[in-house]
Amino acid sequence: MNAILRNRLALAGGLTLALLGVVALAAPWLAPYDPLDINLPEVLLPPSAAHWLGTDQLGRDVLSRMIYGARISLVIGFIAVGIAVVVGMVIGALAGFYGGRVDAALMRFVDTMLCFPDIFLLLAVIAILGPSIYIIMLVIGLTSWMGVARLVRAELLSLKEREFVLAAKALGASHWRLMTKHLLPNALGPVLVAATLGVGGAILTESALSFLGLGVQPPTPSWGNILNEGRVALGVAWWLTVMPGAAILVTVLSFYLLGEGVRDAVARR
């Protein structure tokens, strides 16, 4: 923690994300308008005192939709990465701990998954199953666990030959105890780094899918579909693309800055 606090960029990223989290949690109290409230007389109004970020094609307040969109983006990012971390840790732990044929079979499966371009696999699955928030979280999580699996496998291959693990084996510790008490807790450092970086990537992926019309579906607000709606009015309503684009940029950049800080702290440790 002290290493992160001394890293100004990581600290800035962490504070930005903390502020974003507060905004997302307090969305019902912070949003000045109902994000779904249609007001046709106020269509495409520029930023003003009444509407700080302007209005969209249906007269909805863009600031309110951005605030609620932050909640959607963060939930999708964290749950998708949580799924990826769980799947990656299980497969990586089995491969690293048992080795031999188990390791070879699981790593060939990982290599096979890595051969598929992520975005095309995502588009294919969502086109088949249909776009929804739950499908998006599940699909992003199940197509982004391979890096975590490789990290955990590499850590366990190193850790299982160390003295404290050999001593636990000599004392008769079971495989389950070795895995849960000695190996996995000591392999969490790189996983934490990968998870921090992965949340930013998951938010960017969700925004791309929503921009293509295959992500979060209107009228539910997300930064990606606000950006998509602004695309058709780019010549007359610049705020519909600039505001969600800036939010995505700042959020993803903050996660990457925090992830780099966590990586430095783990490396020092």
N, C-alpha and C positions, 0 to 999 in steps of 0.2 A: 504493500500500500504506500509506503514512504517513497518508493521508487517512482510510482505513478504520480504522486503529489509533486515530486521534483521535476517531472517531465511536463513542461508547460503546454505542449500540444496535446498530450494525452489528458491533462487536466481540463483543458478547454473543451475537448471532445466529450469528456465525462459530464461536465457541467451542462453543456448544451443538451445532452441526452437526458439528464435529470430534469431539466426544464421542460423538455418535450414530453417526458413521462408525466409530469405534473399537469401539463396542459391537456394531455389525452385523458387522464383520470378525471379531471375537473371539467370536461367538455360540456356537460349539461348546464354548468354554472357560468362558464366563460363565453360560450357561443352567444352572440347578441341576438340571433334569430334561429328559428327552426331550420335546419339544413335542408329539409324537404318542402318547405313552404314556398309555393309558386306564387309569384306576384308579377303578372304580365305587364302592368303599367310601368314597371321598373326594369325592363329588360336591358341588359348590356350597359348598365350605368358604370362610368369610370369610378375609380377610388375617390371617396369623399368622406365627409364627417359622418354621414349616415351609414355608409357601407365602406369600411376602411380598405377593403380589397376589391371593391366593385361588386357587380352582380353578373350572373351568367345569362344564357339564352332564355331561361324561364323566369328570370327575375329573382333567383335564389341568391342569398348572400354568400359570397365566395369565402369570406373569413370563417363563417360558421361551418361551411362544408370542409374547409381546410382543417379546422380543429377536430371535427369528427373523423376526417380522413386520417389524421395522425393516429387515432385510436385503432382504426382498421389496419393500417400499415404496421404498427408496432406489434399488435396481436399476431398477425400473420407471420411477421419476422421471427418472433420469439418461439411460437409454437412449431413452425417449420424447422427451425434450428434445433429445438428440443427433440423432435422426431429424428432428425439426422444424427444428433449426438447419441441418442439411445441405440439406434440401429448400428451406427459405426462402432460404438464401444463394444457392443456384444460380438459383432463379427471380428473386429480387431483383436479383442481379448481371446476369443477362441483360437484364432490363427496363431497369435503370439505365444499363448500358453502351451498348446498341445503340439504345435509344429508339425513336421513330417507331412503326411498325406492330407491331414486336415488343413494345415497352412497352405499347401499347394492348391488344394481345391478351392478354398475360400479366396485366395489371392487371384486365381484365374477368374473367379466370378467378379471380383472387384475390377480386374482389368477389362472384362467384358462390358461391365456397366460404364466404365470410363470411355469406351469406344463410341458410345452414343452421344451425339451433341445434345447438351442439356435442353436448349431451347426447343429443338425439334421434338425431343421426347416429351417435353411438357405440353407443347401444342397438340401432339397426337393424342396424349392421354386425356387432356381436357376436352378436345373435340369429341372424343368417344363418350366420356362420362358426363360432360356438360359442365359449364362454369358455375362454381359456387365457392364461397369463402372456405368451406371445409375441404372441398376437393383440392383447392389451390394449396392450402396448408399441407395436406397430406402428400400431394404430388411433389411439391418443392422439397419437403423433408425426405421423401423416398428416392429422390434423384440427386441428393447432395451429401450423402453420408460417406462416400468413398474416401475422401481425404481424411476424415476422422478415423476410419478403420485403419488406414495405413499408419497414421500417427500412433494409435494405440498399439498396433502390432509391433512397431519398431521399439516403442518404449518397453513393452513386455519382454521382447527378445533380449533387451539389455538388462532389465531388472531381475529376471528370473535366475540369472547367474550370479547375483550379488550375495554377499555373505549373510545378510539378514534373512533372505529368502531360503538359502540353503540351511540356515539354522532352524527356521520354522519347519522345513521339511524333515530335518533330523529329529525334531520333537514330535513328529507325527501329525502335523497340521493337514487337514483335508484340502482337496483341490478348491473347494468352495471358500474355505477360510483363507487360503493363500491368495485367491483371486480378489476377494472382497476386502480383506484386512491389510494385505501387504502390497499387492501389485497395482490394482486399479487406483487406490488413493494416491500413489506416487506417480501415476501416469496422467493425473488430471491437469497438470500445468499446460502442456501443449494443447490439450482438448479445450481448455478455457480460452486460449488464444484463438483457436479455430472457430469456436462458437461466437466469440465477440466479432470476429471478422465476418462470420457467416450470416449474422443478423442483417448487416448492411447489404450483403449480396442478396439475401432473401427479399428484403424490401425493394431492392432494385428490380429483381425478377418479377415480383408481384406488380410493380408499377408498369413494367414492360408489357406484361400480359393484359393488364387493365387498359393500357393504351391501345392494344390491338383488339380490344373488345372481348377478350377471352378470360378476363380476370373478374374482379368484383363488378357486379352488374348494377347499372343505374336502377332506381334512384339512390341506392346506398352510396355515400360519397367515399371515394378513395383518391389519393393524389394522382394515380394513373388515369382513372376515368375522367377526372377534372381536366387533366392535360389533354385527353382525347377529345373532350367536348370543346376545348378551346382551340383545337387545331382547325376546325371549320370556320372559326371566327377570328383567325389570327390577324387579318388585315384591319379589323375594326375593334378588337378587344384583346390587346396585348397582355393584359393582366391575367387572362384565363390560362395562359401558357407560362408566363414568367413566374407567377407565384407558386404553383405546384412544382415547377421545375426547380426553383430555388430551394423549396422545402426538401425535395428528394436529394438534391446535391448536398445541402448542409447536413442532413441526417446521415446519409451514407458516408460522407467524409468524416463526420464525428465518430461513427463506429470504427472506421479504419484507423483514425488517430488514437482512439482508446485501445484498439486491438494492438497497435504497434507498441503502445506504452506497456500493456500487459505482457507482450512478447519480451520486451527488454527486461521487465521485472522478473519474469520466469527464467530468462537466460542468466541473469545475475545470481538468482537463487541456485 
